[in-house]
Amino acid sequence: MAAAVPSADGAERAQEQDGFWEAASAAAERERASAEASGGAAKRRKRSAERSLCPHSRQRSRCRDCGGASICEHGRERRRCKECGGAGICAHGRQPSRCKDCGGVSLCEHKRERSKCKACGGSSLCQHSKHKSTCKECKGASLCPHLRERRRCKERGYLPYWDQISYTRSLFDFW
């Protein structure tokens, strides 16, 4: 039998942890110094830090509950708010990519949304020329076990998003 190795006592562990934190802070100091010297790298790090998640598992700047910086007084994303005159709204009060008058890039030659156009064979359509998510024959992801739209099914009720995914997968295993 192998001999048991004596464990470090509390004082040794505290010294190890202090050493770890000192090394980590020294590394952070070096990183800050190099970021100041490079200029652009500091901005990239700052942007990635801004994208951190809040306690609600959302991007902090876009979380309504946390009062994120990208949320306007109307409770919408600031760039998409018509009332605030957001940058993501064209002169006609629509999203520019979907505006017929502006010639949006998401529109096909038939002046329909490209992904939903039957004539163009849109990517959101199944082989039955219906929306993939709501096609009963394809068993779309937006359908409940009763083949109704999940959001409208009174028997099943509301499921949180992650439960919907696991529940839908179990349904496909069943069928």
KOLDREN-42336 format. One record per atom (N, C-alpha, C): residue in one letter; atom name; x, y, z. Coordinates in steps of 0.02 Angstrom, whole numbers. Atoms other than C-alpha are relative to their C-alpha. Layout:
<rs>
<resn: A&name: CA&u: X&v: Y&w: Z>
...
</rs>
This chain:
<rs>
<resn: M&name: N&u: 41&v: -59&w: 0>
<resn: M&name: CA&u: 0&v: 0&w: 0>
<resn: M&name: C&u: 44&v: 62&w: 0>
<resn: A&name: N&u: -39&v: -61&w: 4>
<resn: A&name: CA&u: 60&v: 175&w: -40>
<resn: A&name: C&u: -9&v: 40&w: 64>
<resn: A&name: N&u: 3&v: -40&w: -61>
<resn: A&name: CA&u: 101&v: 288&w: 105>
<resn: A&name: C&u: -37&v: 65&w: -15>
<resn: A&name: N&u: 38&v: -62&w: 8>
<resn: A&name: CA&u: -12&v: 437&w: 129>
<resn: A&name: C&u: 47&v: 59&w: 4>
<resn: V&name: N&u: -42&v: -60&w: 1>
<resn: V&name: CA&u: 67&v: 604&w: 87>
<resn: V&name: C&u: -31&v: 50&w: 47>
<resn: P&name: N&u: 29&v: -49&w: -47>
<resn: P&name: CA&u: 48&v: 730&w: 227>
<resn: P&name: C&u: -23&v: 62&w: -37>
<resn: S&name: N&u: 27&v: -60&w: 33>
<resn: S&name: CA&u: -59&v: 877&w: 175>
<resn: S&name: C&u: 30&v: 62&w: 31>
<resn: A&name: N&u: -27&v: -63&w: -24>
<resn: A&name: CA&u: -1&v: 1056&w: 191>
<resn: A&name: C&u: -47&v: 29&w: 52>
<resn: D&name: N&u: 42&v: -30&w: -51>
<resn: D&name: CA&u: -62&v: 1144&w: 346>
<resn: D&name: C&u: -28&v: 66&w: -24>
<resn: G&name: N&u: 34&v: -61&w: 20>
<resn: G&name: CA&u: -166&v: 1303&w: 340>
<resn: G&name: C&u: 47&v: 57&w: -16>
<resn: A&name: N&u: -47&v: -55&w: 11>
<resn: A&name: CA&u: -17&v: 1422&w: 350>
<resn: A&name: C&u: 34&v: -6&w: -68>
<resn: E&name: N&u: -32&v: 11&w: 65>
<resn: E&name: CA&u: 69&v: 1342&w: 199>
<resn: E&name: C&u: -48&v: 15&w: -57>
<resn: R&name: N&u: 51&v: -13&w: 51>
<resn: R&name: CA&u: -93&v: 1349&w: 98>
<resn: R&name: C&u: -11&v: 75&w: -9>
<resn: A&name: N&u: 11&v: -72&w: 3>
<resn: A&name: CA&u: -117&v: 1532&w: 140>
<resn: A&name: C&u: 58&v: 34&w: -37>
<resn: Q&name: N&u: -58&v: -28&w: 35>
<resn: Q&name: CA&u: 61&v: 1570&w: 82>
<resn: Q&name: C&u: -3&v: -16&w: -75>
<resn: E&name: N&u: 6&v: 19&w: 71>
<resn: E&name: CA&u: 30&v: 1474&w: -81>
<resn: E&name: C&u: -51&v: 45&w: -35>
<resn: Q&name: N&u: 52&v: -42&w: 29>
<resn: Q&name: CA&u: -130&v: 1573&w: -112>
<resn: Q&name: C&u: 23&v: 72&w: -8>
<resn: D&name: N&u: -26&v: -68&w: 5>
<resn: D&name: CA&u: -46&v: 1739&w: -74>
<resn: D&name: C&u: 49&v: 6&w: -58>
<resn: G&name: N&u: -47&v: 1&w: 56>
<resn: G&name: CA&u: 92&v: 1694&w: -196>
<resn: G&name: C&u: -35&v: -1&w: -67>
<resn: F&name: N&u: 39&v: 3&w: 62>
<resn: F&name: CA&u: -37&v: 1652&w: -328>
<resn: F&name: C&u: -28&v: 68&w: -18>
<resn: W&name: N&u: 32&v: -65&w: 13>
<resn: W&name: CA&u: -128&v: 1818&w: -309>
<resn: W&name: C&u: 52&v: 54&w: -17>
<resn: E&name: N&u: -53&v: -48&w: 17>
<resn: E&name: CA&u: 36&v: 1916&w: -311>
<resn: E&name: C&u: 22&v: -10&w: -72>
<resn: A&name: N&u: -21&v: 15&w: 69>
<resn: A&name: CA&u: 87&v: 1829&w: -473>
<resn: A&name: C&u: -54&v: 23&w: -49>
<resn: A&name: N&u: 56&v: -19&w: 44>
<resn: A&name: CA&u: -86&v: 1860&w: -549>
<resn: A&name: C&u: -3&v: 76&w: -7>
<resn: S&name: N&u: 3&v: -73&w: 4>
<resn: S&name: CA&u: -82&v: 2046&w: -505>
<resn: S&name: C&u: 60&v: 27&w: -39>
<resn: A&name: N&u: -58&v: -20&w: 39>
<resn: A&name: CA&u: 95&v: 2061&w: -575>
<resn: A&name: C&u: -11&v: -11&w: -74>
<resn: A&name: N&u: 16&v: 14&w: 70>
<resn: A&name: CA&u: 37&v: 1980&w: -737>
<resn: A&name: C&u: -49&v: 51&w: -27>
<resn: A&name: N&u: 49&v: -50&w: 22>
<resn: A&name: CA&u: -110&v: 2100&w: -745>
<resn: A&name: C&u: 34&v: 68&w: -11>
<resn: E&name: N&u: -38&v: -63&w: 8>
<resn: E&name: CA&u: 9&v: 2248&w: -721>
<resn: E&name: C&u: 38&v: 0&w: -66>
<resn: R&name: N&u: -37&v: 5&w: 63>
<resn: R&name: CA&u: 119&v: 2187&w: -864>
<resn: R&name: C&u: -46&v: 6&w: -60>
<resn: E&name: N&u: 49&v: -2&w: 54>
<resn: E&name: CA&u: -34&v: 2163&w: -973>
<resn: E&name: C&u: -25&v: 71&w: -12>
<resn: R&name: N&u: 23&v: -69&w: 7>
<resn: R&name: CA&u: -96&v: 2340&w: -938>
<resn: R&name: C&u: 54&v: 44&w: -32>
<resn: A&name: N&u: -56&v: -39&w: 28>
<resn: A&name: CA&u: 76&v: 2413&w: -977>
<resn: A&name: C&u: 8&v: -13&w: -74>
<resn: S&name: N&u: -7&v: 16&w: 72>
<resn: S&name: CA&u: 86&v: 2321&w: -1143>
<resn: S&name: C&u: -60&v: 26&w: -39>
<resn: A&name: N&u: 60&v: -25&w: 34>
<resn: A&name: CA&u: -93&v: 2372&w: -1185>
<resn: A&name: C&u: 6&v: 76&w: -11>
<resn: E&name: N&u: -9&v: -73&w: 8>
<resn: E&name: CA&u: -51&v: 2556&w: -1156>
<resn: E&name: C&u: 49&v: 14&w: -56>
<resn: A&name: N&u: -51&v: -10&w: 52>
<resn: A&name: CA&u: 100&v: 2539&w: -1269>
<resn: A&name: C&u: -29&v: -15&w: -69>
<resn: S&name: N&u: 26&v: 20&w: 66>
<resn: S&name: CA&u: 1&v: 2454&w: -1409>
<resn: S&name: C&u: -60&v: 42&w: -22>
<resn: G&name: N&u: 57&v: -43&w: 17>
<resn: G&name: CA&u: -152&v: 2569&w: -1403>
<resn: G&name: C&u: -63&v: -39&w: -18>
<resn: G&name: N&u: 60&v: 33&w: 23>
<resn: G&name: CA&u: -278&v: 2465&w: -1502>
<resn: G&name: C&u: -19&v: -61&w: 40>
<resn: A&name: N&u: 14&v: 60&w: -39>
<resn: A&name: CA&u: -261&v: 2309&w: -1396>
<resn: A&name: C&u: -40&v: 16&w: 62>
<resn: A&name: N&u: 37&v: -19&w: -60>
<resn: A&name: CA&u: -325&v: 2402&w: -1244>
<resn: A&name: C&u: -74&v: 10&w: -16>
<resn: K&name: N&u: 70&v: -10&w: 19>
<resn: K&name: CA&u: -484&v: 2450&w: -1336>
<resn: K&name: C&u: -35&v: -66&w: -11>
<resn: R&name: N&u: 30&v: 65&w: 12>
<resn: R&name: CA&u: -514&v: 2271&w: -1391>
<resn: R&name: C&u: -15&v: -35&w: 65>
<resn: R&name: N&u: 12&v: 32&w: -65>
<resn: R&name: CA&u: -494&v: 2208&w: -1213>
<resn: R&name: C&u: -59&v: 32&w: 35>
<resn: K&name: N&u: 55&v: -36&w: -32>
<resn: K&name: CA&u: -612&v: 2343&w: -1151>
<resn: K&name: C&u: -66&v: -22&w: -30>
<resn: R&name: N&u: 62&v: 22&w: 32>
<resn: R&name: CA&u: -742&v: 2292&w: -1281>
<resn: R&name: C&u: -20&v: -69&w: 22>
<resn: S&name: N&u: 17&v: 68&w: -21>
<resn: S&name: CA&u: -731&v: 2109&w: -1233>
<resn: S&name: C&u: -23&v: -1&w: 72>
<resn: A&name: N&u: 23&v: -4&w: -70>
<resn: A&name: CA&u: -750&v: 2156&w: -1049>
<resn: A&name: C&u: -71&v: 27&w: 3>
<resn: E&name: N&u: 67&v: -27&w: 1>
<resn: E&name: CA&u: -906&v: 2256&w: -1092>
<resn: E&name: C&u: -51&v: -52&w: -19>
<resn: R&name: N&u: 45&v: 53&w: 23>
<resn: R&name: CA&u: -981&v: 2102&w: -1171>
<resn: R&name: C&u: -10&v: -55&w: 52>
<resn: S&name: N&u: 6&v: 51&w: -51>
<resn: S&name: CA&u: -973&v: 2006&w: -1009>
<resn: S&name: C&u: -73&v: -11&w: 19>
<resn: L&name: N&u: 69&v: 18&w: -18>
<resn: L&name: CA&u: -1128&v: 1920&w: -944>
<resn: L&name: C&u: -20&v: 29&w: 67>
<resn: C&name: N&u: 27&v: -26&w: -63>
<resn: C&name: CA&u: -1238&v: 1993&w: -809>
<resn: C&name: C&u: -27&v: -59&w: 41>
<resn: P&name: N&u: 28&v: 55&w: -40>
<resn: P&name: CA&u: -1320&v: 1891&w: -669>
<resn: P&name: C&u: -59&v: -35&w: -33>
<resn: H&name: N&u: 56&v: 31&w: 35>
<resn: H&name: CA&u: -1465&v: 1856&w: -788>
<resn: H&name: C&u: 23&v: -40&w: -61>
<resn: S&name: N&u: -31&v: 37&w: 55>
<resn: S&name: CA&u: -1346&v: 1768&w: -911>
<resn: S&name: C&u: -13&v: 34&w: -67>
<resn: R&name: N&u: 7&v: -39&w: 61>
<resn: R&name: CA&u: -1366&v: 1907&w: -1039>
<resn: R&name: C&u: 60&v: 45&w: -6>
<resn: Q&name: N&u: -54&v: -49&w: 9>
<resn: Q&name: CA&u: -1243&v: 2028&w: -1114>
<resn: Q&name: C&u: -17&v: 60&w: 42>
<resn: R&name: N&u: 14&v: -51&w: -50>
<resn: R&name: CA&u: -1228&v: 2160&w: -979>
<resn: R&name: C&u: -28&v: 64&w: -30>
<resn: S&name: N&u: 23&v: -63&w: 28>
<resn: S&name: CA&u: -1252&v: 2310&w: -1093>
<resn: S&name: C&u: -70&v: -5&w: -30>
<resn: R&name: N&u: 66&v: 9&w: 31>
<resn: R&name: CA&u: -1411&v: 2235&w: -1170>
<resn: R&name: C&u: -53&v: -27&w: 48>
<resn: C&name: N&u: 47&v: 28&w: -48>
<resn: C&name: CA&u: -1496&v: 2175&w: -1010>
<resn: C&name: C&u: -47&v: 55&w: 25>
<resn: R&name: N&u: 50&v: -48&w: -23>
<resn: R&name: CA&u: -1658&v: 2267&w: -971>
<resn: R&name: C&u: -3&v: 1&w: 76>
<resn: D&name: N&u: 6&v: 5&w: -73>
<resn: D&name: CA&u: -1662&v: 2204&w: -792>
<resn: D&name: C&u: 57&v: 36&w: 37>
<resn: C&name: N&u: -58&v: -33&w: -31>
<resn: C&name: CA&u: -1487&v: 2272&w: -755>
<resn: C&name: C&u: 4&v: 73&w: -20>
<resn: G&name: N&u: -4&v: -69&w: 23>
<resn: G&name: CA&u: -1522&v: 2437&w: -844>
<resn: G&name: C&u: 61&v: 11&w: -44>
<resn: G&name: N&u: -58&v: -3&w: 43>
<resn: G&name: CA&u: -1393&v: 2406&w: -979>
<resn: G&name: C&u: 5&v: 65&w: -40>
<resn: A&name: N&u: -12&v: -63&w: 35>
<resn: A&name: CA&u: -1316&v: 2552&w: -1073>
<resn: A&name: C&u: -32&v: 2&w: -69>
<resn: S&name: N&u: 30&v: 2&w: 67>
<resn: S&name: CA&u: -1390&v: 2494&w: -1239>
<resn: S&name: C&u: -76&v: 1&w: 2>
<resn: I&name: N&u: 72&v: 0&w: -7>
<resn: I&name: CA&u: -1568&v: 2500&w: -1172>
<resn: I&name: C&u: -24&v: 72&w: 10>
<resn: C&name: N&u: 25&v: -69&w: -4>
<resn: C&name: CA&u: -1666&v: 2662&w: -1199>
<resn: C&name: C&u: -54&v: 6&w: 54>
<resn: E&name: N&u: 51&v: -13&w: -50>
<resn: E&name: CA&u: -1798&v: 2741&w: -1088>
<resn: E&name: C&u: -66&v: -37&w: -14>
<resn: H&name: N&u: 61&v: 36&w: 19>
<resn: H&name: CA&u: -1934&v: 2645&w: -1183>
<resn: H&name: C&u: 7&v: -75&w: 11>
<resn: G&name: N&u: -11&v: 71&w: -14>
<resn: G&name: CA&u: -1857&v: 2477&w: -1134>
<resn: G&name: C&u: 20&v: -40&w: -61>
<resn: R&name: N&u: -21&v: 34&w: 61>
<resn: R&name: CA&u: -1794&v: 2437&w: -1309>
<resn: R&name: C&u: 75&v: 11&w: -9>
<resn: E&name: N&u: -70&v: -11&w: 18>
<resn: E&name: CA&u: -1622&v: 2419&w: -1382>
<resn: E&name: C&u: 5&v: 68&w: -34>
<resn: R&name: N&u: -3&v: -70&w: 21>
<resn: R&name: CA&u: -1571&v: 2600&w: -1412>
<resn: R&name: C&u: 6&v: 8&w: -76>
<resn: R&name: N&u: -11&v: -9&w: 72>
<resn: R&name: CA&u: -1514&v: 2578&w: -1593>
<resn: R&name: C&u: -60&v: -23&w: -42>
<resn: R&name: N&u: 58&v: 24&w: 37>
<resn: R&name: CA&u: -1678&v: 2493&w: -1642>
<resn: R&name: C&u: -65&v: 35&w: 21>
<resn: C&name: N&u: 60&v: -34&w: -25>
<resn: C&name: CA&u: -1799&v: 2611&w: -1554>
<resn: C&name: C&u: -21&v: 56&w: -49>
<resn: K&name: N&u: 26&v: -51&w: 47>
<resn: K&name: CA&u: -1907&v: 2714&w: -1674>
<resn: K&name: C&u: -9&v: 67&w: 35>
<resn: E&name: N&u: 14&v: -62&w: -37>
<resn: E&name: CA&u: -1955&v: 2841&w: -1540>
<resn: E&name: C&u: 64&v: 38&w: 17>
<resn: C&name: N&u: -64&v: -32&w: -15>
<resn: C&name: CA&u: -1773&v: 2876&w: -1496>
<resn: C&name: C&u: 38&v: 20&w: -63>
<resn: G&name: N&u: -34&v: -15&w: 62>
<resn: G&name: CA&u: -1724&v: 2887&w: -1679>
<resn: G&name: C&u: 66&v: -38&w: -5>
<resn: G&name: N&u: -61&v: 41&w: -1>
<resn: G&name: CA&u: -1599&v: 2744&w: -1666>
<resn: G&name: C&u: 33&v: -6&w: -68>
<resn: A&name: N&u: -39&v: 5&w: 61>
<resn: A&name: CA&u: -1463&v: 2719&w: -1795>
<resn: A&name: C&u: -20&v: -60&w: -42>
<resn: G&name: N&u: 22&v: 60&w: 36>
<resn: G&name: CA&u: -1537&v: 2549&w: -1844>
<resn: G&name: C&u: -68&v: 8&w: -32>
<resn: I&name: N&u: 66&v: -13&w: 29>
<resn: I&name: CA&u: -1697&v: 2632&w: -1910>
<resn: I&name: C&u: 10&v: 48&w: -59>
<resn: C&name: N&u: -8&v: -43&w: 59>
<resn: C&name: CA&u: -1709&v: 2705&w: -2085>
<resn: C&name: C&u: -51&v: 59&w: 3>
<resn: A&name: N&u: 44&v: -59&w: 3>
<resn: A&name: CA&u: -1804&v: 2863&w: -2138>
<resn: A&name: C&u: -74&v: -19&w: -2>
<resn: H&name: N&u: 69&v: 24&w: 6>
<resn: H&name: CA&u: -1961&v: 2758&w: -2166>
<resn: H&name: C&u: -25&v: -34&w: 64>
<resn: G&name: N&u: 19&v: 30&w: -64>
<resn: G&name: CA&u: -1963&v: 2693&w: -1986>
<resn: G&name: C&u: 7&v: -75&w: 2>
<resn: R&name: N&u: -10&v: 72&w: 3>
<resn: R&name: CA&u: -1904&v: 2517&w: -2030>
<resn: R&name: C&u: 74&v: -17&w: 8>
<resn: Q&name: N&u: -70&v: 21&w: 1>
<resn: Q&name: CA&u: -1746&v: 2414&w: -2015>
<resn: Q&name: C&u: 24&v: 6&w: -72>
<resn: P&name: N&u: -23&v: -11&w: 69>
<resn: P&name: CA&u: -1643&v: 2463&w: -2168>
<resn: P&name: C&u: 7&v: -63&w: -42>
<resn: S&name: N&u: -9&v: 62&w: 39>
<resn: S&name: CA&u: -1607&v: 2283&w: -2218>
<resn: S&name: C&u: -67&v: -28&w: -24>
<resn: R&name: N&u: 66&v: 26&w: 19>
<resn: R&name: CA&u: -1795&v: 2248&w: -2228>
<resn: R&name: C&u: -46&v: 53&w: -31>
<resn: C&name: N&u: 41&v: -54&w: 26>
<resn: C&name: CA&u: -1856&v: 2414&w: -2299>
<resn: C&name: C&u: -5&v: -5&w: -77>
<resn: K&name: N&u: 11&v: 4&w: 72>
<resn: K&name: CA&u: -1933&v: 2401&w: -2473>
<resn: K&name: C&u: 19&v: 65&w: -35>
<resn: D&name: N&u: -15&v: -65&w: 30>
<resn: D&name: CA&u: -1913&v: 2587&w: -2506>
<resn: D&name: C&u: 75&v: 14&w: -4>
<resn: C&name: N&u: -73&v: -10&w: 0>
<resn: C&name: CA&u: -1728&v: 2585&w: -2462>
<resn: C&name: C&u: 37&v: -53&w: -41>
<resn: G&name: N&u: -33&v: 55&w: 37>
<resn: G&name: CA&u: -1695&v: 2425&w: -2562>
<resn: G&name: C&u: 42&v: -42&w: 46>
<resn: G&name: N&u: -36&v: 38&w: -51>
<resn: G&name: CA&u: -1647&v: 2321&w: -2411>
<resn: G&name: C&u: 34&v: -63&w: -27>
<resn: V&name: N&u: -39&v: 57&w: 23>
<resn: V&name: CA&u: -1518&v: 2183&w: -2431>
<resn: V&name: C&u: -33&v: -67&w: 16>
<resn: S&name: N&u: 34&v: 62&w: -18>
<resn: S&name: CA&u: -1632&v: 2052&w: -2350>
<resn: S&name: C&u: -60&v: -14&w: -45>
<resn: L&name: N&u: 57&v: 8&w: 45>
<resn: L&name: CA&u: -1761&v: 2074&w: -2488>
<resn: L&name: C&u: 22&v: -30&w: -66>
<resn: C&name: N&u: -16&v: 30&w: 65>
<resn: C&name: CA&u: -1765&v: 1971&w: -2647>
<resn: C&name: C&u: -28&v: 42&w: -56>
<resn: E&name: N&u: 25&v: -37&w: 59>
<resn: E&name: CA&u: -1814&v: 2025&w: -2823>
<resn: E&name: C&u: -76&v: 8&w: 1>
<resn: H&name: N&u: 73&v: -4&w: -6>
<resn: H&name: CA&u: -1998&v: 1996&w: -2777>
<resn: H&name: C&u: -22&v: 48&w: 55>
<resn: K&name: N&u: 13&v: -47&w: -55>
<resn: K&name: CA&u: -1985&v: 2127&w: -2637>
<resn: K&name: C&u: -27&v: -35&w: 63>
<resn: R&name: N&u: 18&v: 38&w: -61>
<resn: R&name: CA&u: -2009&v: 1992&w: -2504>
<resn: R&name: C&u: 64&v: -15&w: 38>
<resn: E&name: N&u: -59&v: 19&w: -38>
<resn: E&name: CA&u: -1894&v: 1939&w: -2365>
<resn: E&name: C&u: 29&v: -64&w: -31>
<resn: R&name: N&u: -33&v: 52&w: 40>
<resn: R&name: CA&u: -1769&v: 1826&w: -2453>
<resn: R&name: C&u: -7&v: -69&w: 32>
<resn: S&name: N&u: 2&v: 65&w: -33>
<resn: S&name: CA&u: -1770&v: 1686&w: -2323>
<resn: S&name: C&u: -71&v: -30&w: 1>
<resn: K&name: N&u: 69&v: 24&w: -3>
<resn: K&name: CA&u: -1961&v: 1674&w: -2329>
<resn: K&name: C&u: -36&v: 0&w: -67>
<resn: C&name: N&u: 31&v: -4&w: 65>
<resn: C&name: CA&u: -1992&v: 1693&w: -2516>
<resn: C&name: C&u: -6&v: -69&w: -32>
<resn: K&name: N&u: 12&v: 65&w: 30>
<resn: K&name: CA&u: -2071&v: 1538&w: -2593>
<resn: K&name: C&u: 28&v: -3&w: -71>
<resn: A&name: N&u: -23&v: -1&w: 69>
<resn: A&name: CA&u: -2027&v: 1590&w: -2771>
<resn: A&name: C&u: 76&v: -7&w: -4>
<resn: C&name: N&u: -73&v: 4&w: 0>
<resn: C&name: CA&u: -1842&v: 1605&w: -2726>
<resn: C&name: C&u: 25&v: -63&w: 35>
<resn: G&name: N&u: -21&v: 59&w: -38>
<resn: G&name: CA&u: -1841&v: 1446&w: -2620>
<resn: G&name: C&u: 38&v: 20&w: 62>
<resn: G&name: N&u: -32&v: -28&w: -60>
<resn: G&name: CA&u: -1803&v: 1535&w: -2457>
<resn: G&name: C&u: 25&v: -53&w: 49>
<resn: S&name: N&u: -32&v: 46&w: -47>
<resn: S&name: CA&u: -1695&v: 1453&w: -2324>
<resn: S&name: C&u: -43&v: -17&w: 60>
<resn: S&name: N&u: 43&v: 13&w: -57>
<resn: S&name: CA&u: -1832&v: 1463&w: -2192>
<resn: S&name: C&u: -59&v: -45&w: -18>
<resn: L&name: N&u: 55&v: 42&w: 23>
<resn: L&name: CA&u: -1947&v: 1354&w: -2296>
<resn: L&name: C&u: 22&v: -72&w: -6>
<resn: C&name: N&u: -15&v: 71&w: 5>
<resn: C&name: CA&u: -1956&v: 1165&w: -2290>
<resn: C&name: C&u: -20&v: -26&w: -70>
<resn: Q&name: N&u: 16&v: 30&w: 65>
<resn: Q&name: CA&u: -1988&v: 1044&w: -2434>
<resn: Q&name: C&u: -75&v: 5&w: -16>
<resn: H&name: N&u: 72&v: -8&w: 10>
<resn: H&name: CA&u: -2176&v: 1072&w: -2410>
<resn: H&name: C&u: -20&v: 72&w: -13>
<resn: S&name: N&u: 9&v: -72&w: 11>
<resn: S&name: CA&u: -2156&v: 1260&w: -2444>
<resn: S&name: C&u: -34&v: 35&w: 58>
<resn: K&name: N&u: 25&v: -31&w: -61>
<resn: K&name: CA&u: -2201&v: 1302&w: -2265>
<resn: K&name: C&u: 60&v: 20&w: 43>
<resn: H&name: N&u: -54&v: -19&w: -45>
<resn: H&name: CA&u: -2099&v: 1382&w: -2127>
<resn: H&name: C&u: 24&v: -62&w: 37>
<resn: K&name: N&u: -29&v: 60&w: -31>
<resn: K&name: CA&u: -1981&v: 1249&w: -2059>
<resn: K&name: C&u: -21&v: -9&w: 72>
<resn: S&name: N&u: 13&v: 6&w: -71>
<resn: S&name: CA&u: -2015&v: 1288&w: -1878>
<resn: S&name: C&u: -72&v: -17&w: 16>
<resn: T&name: N&u: 70&v: 13&w: -14>
<resn: T&name: CA&u: -2204&v: 1273&w: -1893>
<resn: T&name: C&u: -32&v: -53&w: -45>
<resn: C&name: N&u: 27&v: 51&w: 44>
<resn: C&name: CA&u: -2223&v: 1133&w: -2021>
<resn: C&name: C&u: -16&v: -63&w: 39>
<resn: K&name: N&u: 21&v: 60&w: -37>
<resn: K&name: CA&u: -2323&v: 988&w: -1948>
<resn: K&name: C&u: 30&v: -63&w: -30>
<resn: E&name: N&u: -27&v: 60&w: 32>
<resn: E&name: CA&u: -2259&v: 863&w: -2075>
<resn: E&name: C&u: 74&v: -10&w: 15>
<resn: C&name: N&u: -72&v: 4&w: -17>
<resn: C&name: CA&u: -2078&v: 905&w: -2035>
<resn: C&name: C&u: 12&v: -2&w: 75>
<resn: K&name: N&u: -4&v: -3&w: -73>
<resn: K&name: CA&u: -2115&v: 913&w: -1847>
<resn: K&name: C&u: 47&v: 57&w: 21>
<resn: G&name: N&u: -40&v: -60&w: -14>
<resn: G&name: CA&u: -2048&v: 1090&w: -1829>
<resn: G&name: C&u: 13&v: 11&w: 73>
<resn: A&name: N&u: -21&v: -12&w: -69>
<resn: A&name: CA&u: -1961&v: 1149&w: -1672>
<resn: A&name: C&u: -49&v: 45&w: 38>
<resn: S&name: N&u: 47&v: -44&w: -35>
<resn: S&name: CA&u: -2099&v: 1276&w: -1633>
<resn: S&name: C&u: -66&v: -35&w: 15>
<resn: L&name: N&u: 61&v: 38&w: -13>
<resn: L&name: CA&u: -2229&v: 1138&w: -1617>
<resn: L&name: C&u: 6&v: -41&w: 63>
<resn: C&name: N&u: 2&v: 40&w: -61>
<resn: C&name: CA&u: -2281&v: 1051&w: -1457>
<resn: C&name: C&u: -16&v: -73&w: -20>
<resn: P&name: N&u: 16&v: 70&w: 16>
<resn: P&name: CA&u: -2317&v: 863&w: -1445>
<resn: P&name: C&u: -69&v: -9&w: -31>
<resn: H&name: N&u: 67&v: 4&w: 28>
<resn: H&name: CA&u: -2498&v: 900&w: -1494>
<resn: H&name: C&u: -3&v: 29&w: -70>
<resn: L&name: N&u: -8&v: -30&w: 66>
<resn: L&name: CA&u: -2433&v: 977&w: -1658>
<resn: L&name: C&u: -35&v: 67&w: -5>
<resn: R&name: N&u: 23&v: -69&w: 0>
<resn: R&name: CA&u: -2491&v: 1150&w: -1608>
<resn: R&name: C&u: 61&v: 44&w: 10>
<resn: E&name: N&u: -55&v: -45&w: -14>
<resn: E&name: CA&u: -2382&v: 1303&w: -1598>
<resn: E&name: C&u: 12&v: -1&w: 75>
<resn: R&name: N&u: -18&v: 8&w: -71>
<resn: R&name: CA&u: -2290&v: 1285&w: -1434>
<resn: R&name: C&u: -23&v: 58&w: 42>
<resn: R&name: N&u: 19&v: -58&w: -39>
<resn: R&name: CA&u: -2326&v: 1462&w: -1378>
<resn: R&name: C&u: -76&v: 6&w: 10>
<resn: R&name: N&u: 73&v: -4&w: -5>
<resn: R&name: CA&u: -2513&v: 1437&w: -1403>
<resn: R&name: C&u: -32&v: -62&w: 32>
<resn: C&name: N&u: 27&v: 62&w: -27>
<resn: C&name: CA&u: -2533&v: 1263&w: -1329>
<resn: C&name: C&u: -18&v: 10&w: 74>
<resn: K&name: N&u: 22&v: -11&w: -68>
<resn: K&name: CA&u: -2637&v: 1277&w: -1171>
<resn: K&name: C&u: 14&v: -62&w: 44>
<resn: E&name: N&u: -11&v: 61&w: -39>
<resn: E&name: CA&u: -2609&v: 1096&w: -1118>
<resn: E&name: C&u: 71&v: -4&w: 26>
<resn: R&name: N&u: -70&v: 6&w: -20>
<resn: R&name: CA&u: -2420&v: 1107&w: -1112>
<resn: R&name: C&u: 23&v: 60&w: 41>
<resn: G&name: N&u: -21&v: -59&w: -37>
<resn: G&name: CA&u: -2401&v: 1285&w: -1050>
<resn: G&name: C&u: 68&v: 24&w: -23>
<resn: Y&name: N&u: -64&v: -30&w: 18>
<resn: Y&name: CA&u: -2244&v: 1389&w: -1058>
<resn: Y&name: C&u: 58&v: -40&w: 27>
<resn: L&name: N&u: -62&v: 33&w: -21>
<resn: L&name: CA&u: -2074&v: 1305&w: -1052>
<resn: L&name: C&u: 58&v: 49&w: -10>
<resn: P&name: N&u: -60&v: -40&w: 12>
<resn: P&name: CA&u: -1911&v: 1399&w: -1026>
<resn: P&name: C&u: 39&v: -28&w: -59>
<resn: Y&name: N&u: -35&v: 17&w: 62>
<resn: Y&name: CA&u: -1796&v: 1396&w: -1178>
<resn: Y&name: C&u: 39&v: -65&w: 6>
<resn: W&name: N&u: -42&v: 59&w: -5>
<resn: W&name: CA&u: -1675&v: 1262&w: -1115>
<resn: W&name: C&u: -43&v: -63&w: 9>
<resn: D&name: N&u: 46&v: 56&w: -7>
<resn: D&name: CA&u: -1820&v: 1149&w: -1063>
<resn: D&name: C&u: -32&v: -17&w: -67>
<resn: Q&name: N&u: 29&v: 12&w: 66>
<resn: Q&name: CA&u: -1894&v: 1171&w: -1236>
<resn: Q&name: C&u: 46&v: -42&w: -43>
<resn: I&name: N&u: -48&v: 37&w: 40>
<resn: I&name: CA&u: -1735&v: 1108&w: -1317>
<resn: I&name: C&u: 3&v: -72&w: 21>
<resn: S&name: N&u: -5&v: 69&w: -23>
<resn: S&name: CA&u: -1720&v: 954&w: -1208>
<resn: S&name: C&u: -66&v: -37&w: -12>
<resn: Y&name: N&u: 64&v: 30&w: 10>
<resn: Y&name: CA&u: -1907&v: 922&w: -1221>
<resn: Y&name: C&u: -11&v: -17&w: -74>
<resn: T&name: N&u: 6&v: 11&w: 72>
<resn: T&name: CA&u: -1904&v: 939&w: -1412>
<resn: T&name: C&u: 43&v: -59&w: -21>
<resn: R&name: N&u: -43&v: 56&w: 18>
<resn: R&name: CA&u: -1757&v: 820&w: -1424>
<resn: R&name: C&u: -31&v: -66&w: 22>
<resn: S&name: N&u: 31&v: 62&w: -22>
<resn: S&name: CA&u: -1849&v: 691&w: -1320>
<resn: S&name: C&u: -60&v: -18&w: -43>
<resn: L&name: N&u: 56&v: 14&w: 45>
<resn: L&name: CA&u: -1999&v: 709&w: -1436>
<resn: L&name: C&u: 24&v: -31&w: -65>
<resn: F&name: N&u: -26&v: 29&w: 62>
<resn: F&name: CA&u: -1893&v: 674&w: -1589>
<resn: F&name: C&u: 23&v: -71&w: 11>
<resn: D&name: N&u: -20&v: 68&w: -15>
<resn: D&name: CA&u: -1825&v: 519&w: -1504>
<resn: D&name: C&u: -63&v: -45&w: 3>
<resn: F&name: N&u: 63&v: 37&w: -6>
<resn: F&name: CA&u: -2006&v: 467&w: -1471>
<resn: F&name: C&u: -30&v: -16&w: -68>
<resn: W&name: N&u: 30&v: 10&w: 65>
<resn: W&name: CA&u: -2064&v: 491&w: -1650>
<resn: W&name: C&u: 42&v: -45&w: -40>
</rs>
